[in-house]
Amino acid sequence: MTAEKPGARRGRGERVGLTRQRVLDAALDLVDRRGLKALTMRSLGEQLGVEAMTLYHYVPNKDALLDGLVEQVFRAAAPAMDGSADWRDALRAYAKALREGLLRHPAVLPLAASRPAVTQATLDDIEACLRMLTENGFTLGRALHALNAVSVFAIGHAVLEAQLVVGAEESGGTGWLAGLDGERYPLIARAARDRVGVDDGERFAFAVDAMLLGFEELRTD
């Protein structure tokens, strides 16, 4: 048996076309199909057809891999910062895309809610967003508050939506409405009958628009 030469594992990764992006794409696909607990360096290596050790040339450790999953969702939602979009439209589009991205990848929700999205790529996006906001009259502090508020709201809304889906499946949905006292709760009964305010997307968009109106008034100290 001969000792493996330095760089041999990296060479195998290069031969199968591995890049950091491809590793992250595969990791996201794995957790989408099998859940977060199934994500290990070994299982990811098996999916990519390489040894687990090969992956460390692209992500230094498991934490970096998890950060990369969060990065994937946030980067896909990053608003266009080319100066062509109104800041309100940019934040509105970002909020919508972030919520939808998290709902498409529910296994990433616990990560997005518990660890900051701090990678070079996400920091680049944050810097660009802060630049856009400060160039449109926000103080730096208010720009940070606005971006954080939109991000946290989108994450929290997605977490709640995902939990409500699970809860409805376990409890049988909204069967409790059948026994609602319409005389005591006429407005609730009418809302339930007419399905007023039940669309998650509409509720989310309404709240984001309200936030943007507030930001307009509070851009400066």
PyMOL commands that set and color helices and strands:
alter all, ss='L'
color gray80, all
select helices_A, chain A and resi 8-15+20-34+36-38+41-48+52-55+62-77+87-104+106-114+120-134+140-171+175-179+186-194+200-217
alter helices_A, ss='H'
color red, helices_A
deselect
rebuild
show_as cartoon
